[in-house]
């Protein structure tokens, strides 16, 4: 494909970027762990409720390990008489601070998106400006 054709394809409405903010998994994990200590598998199940329906299990565990190295979460092995030991994750005080920072940032994004959508809806209602 020619270079110009690639640029034209990126300008297509079908190419319009979408999705959640970059690194959205991190604030989601912080929020879930603020609600209570949890195992990785449980976090993977609940993360879908926050918009990450197809979260990669490997990516989730890599993110948890990175967050632990950064001091945002802590973990320990929890032994069970009915099965293998499972790692339990919990939020640290620093992790709670980062949760608040992420929430503030996401509120700001929400405010900007709301403004954009409000202006778009006004434009959309104007039949002379946008064809259905």
Secondary structure, DSSP 8 states (H G I E B T S, - for coil): --HHHHHHHHTSGGG---SS-TTHHHHHHHHHHHH--EEHHHHHHHHGGGT-TT--HHHHHHHHHHHHHTTSEEEEEEEETTEEEEEEEEE-HHHHHHHHHHHHHHHHHHHHHHHHHHHHHHHHH-TTTS--
